[in-house]
Amino acid sequence: MTLDVYRGPMGRMLSPLALLLYRHGVSANQLSVISLVSAIVAGAAFYGQVLPLAIVALACNALFDALDGCLARSSNSESKQGDLIDHVGDRYSDIFIFGGITLGGYVAWQIGLVAILGVLMTSYLGTQAQALGVGRNYRGLLGRADRLVLVFFVALLNLIFPANIIWFPLLGWMMVFVAIVSNITALQRFYLSYREISGKT
């Protein structure tokens, strides 16, 4: 089970703020763009090893990423164009955040590459299941919400305890974890989606 299952309760919590933004002329697409810009800042900050800025930018990315869909649903302004912008923005956000950590020297680039591959495949298989008619697949060990929360708290801990533990600092070991578990999650989603598709034919 992942934190993605709490999207409904979180959406209800954020709905008043989303509607307030909507009344002031803010659109869901604008929030998606702000979320992406926040991820770019976070990635650059990780690359420059400016962890306080990376943590703040990461929190902004998570907040605006949650708000854009909530605003679209609350204001009945959902659209395929908006959904496309949101998904593309999320994938670029993942690349900038995990790429920034990798290029910032927290972990060997080979491990970072495997982690990014797992992250992208996890998200791809979630949306591919939807495209094939079995519904969006949020299942598995490590969804996007889990990853954002994990990076946020590990970055905080790395700020407090910056020393290496054997080969890597805490952010580096987090990347090792993401490299393993995200690829397991991708395989889980493939298996579950394949089973559902097979059951429908």
N, C-alpha and C positions, 0 to 999 in steps of 0.2 A: 504493500500500500504506500502511496506517495502523497505529498501535500496537495497534489492536483485535485484530489477528491474533495478538498475544502473550497474549491472555486465558488460553489454556490453560496455558502455562508459568508465567505469573504466579499463576494459581489454584493450581497445584501448590506454588509457593513459599509462598503464604499459607495453605495448607491446615492446617499444624500450629497456627498461631496461631488460625485460625478454629475448629478443633476444641477448642482450649484454652478459648476464649471460650464455646463451646457447653457444655462440661462445667461451666462456672461459671454456667450459667443464662442466658446472653445469647442472644437470638434474632436471626435475620436481619432481621426487621422493626425491631427496636430499633436495629440498626446502620444501617438505611436512614434512620431518623429522625435519628440522630446525624449522618449524612452531610448530610442536609438542613439541620439546624441549623448545621452548620459552614459550609455555603454561604451561609446567611443572614448569619452573622457576617462572612464574607469580603466579601459584597456591601456590608454596612454599613461595613466598614472601607475598602473601595475608595471608597465614597461620601464618607467622612470623610477620605480620603487618608492613612489610617494603614496604610502598606504593610507594615510588619513583621507586624502582626496579620492583615492580609489574606493574606499568604504562608503563615503558620502555619495559618490556618483553611482555606485552599485545599488544603494538604497533607493536613489531616485529612479534608476532603471526599473527596479522591481515595482515601485509604487505606480509609475506612469504606465507600465506594461499591464498592471492590474486594472488601472482606471480606464484605459482606452476601450476595452471590451465592455466594461461595466457601463460606461457612458453610452456606448452604441446601443446596448440592450435597454437601458433605462429610458432612453429618449426615442426608442423605436427607429433608430437611424442605422441599423445594421445593413451592410451591403457587401457584395462579393469583392468589390474594389477595396473596401476597408479591411476585409478579412485577408486579402492578398498582401496589402501593405503591412498588416500586423505580423503575418507569418514571415515575410521576407525580412522585416525589421528584427524579429526575434532571432532569426538564424544569423544575421550579421552581428547582432548583439553577442550571441554565443561566441562567434569567431573572435570578435574584438576582445572580449573579457578573457577567454581562455588563451587566446593568442598573446595577449599582453602579459599574462602570467608566465607563459612559456618563454617569450622573448625577453622578459625581465630577468631571466636567469635563475628563477626559483626551482627549475627542474630541467633535466636533460630534454633537448628538443624532440628526441625520438618519443619520449613518454608523452610530451605535450601533443605531438601529432596524433598519437593513438587516442588520447583523451578527446581531442577535437573531433576526430573521426567518429568515436562512440557517441558523442553529444549530438552530432548532426544526424547520424543514422537513427538514433532514438527518436528524434523529432520527426524525421522523414517517415519512419514506419508508423508513427502515430497518425500523421495526416494521410498517408497512403491507404491505411485501413478505411478512413473516411471516404476517400475517393473511390474505393472498391465497394462501398455500400454497406459496410458493417459497423459504421460509427467511429468517431474519433477514439483512438486507443490511448488512454492515459495510464494504462497499467504498467507494472514493472517496478523494479527496485528504486530507480532514480529518475524522476521526472524533472521538468525544467524548474518548477517551484523549489524542489529539493535542492537542485544545484545552486540556485541563487542564494538560498538560505545558508547552505554549506559554505559557499565562497565568502559570504558576508561574515559569518562567525569565525571561520578559520583565518580570514584576513585580520580580524580584530585580535585574535590570539597571536598571530604572527607579529603584529605591531607590538604586543606586550612581551613576547618571547621570540626575538628575531634570530636567535642562534640556530645553527644547523643541528639536526638530530641525525647523526651518522652522515648521510650524504646530502640531505636536503633540509631546508627549513620546513615549517608546518605547511605552507602553501604548496611546496613541492610534493610532500607526502599526500596532500589532498589531491593533487593532480594524478598521482599514482592510483589513488582510490577511484577517481573519476574514470581514468583510463580503463580500469578493470570492470567497474560496476556499470558504467554507461554502455559498454559493449555487451555485457550480460543482459541489460535491460533491452537493448535493441534486439537481441536474439529472442528474449521473452515475448516481445511485441510481435515479432515475425511469427513465432510459433502460435501464439494465441489468435492472431489475425488469420493465419493459414487454416487453423482448425475451424474458425467460424465461417470462412469462405467455403471450405470443403463441406461443411454442414448445410450450407445454403444451396449447394448444387446437386 
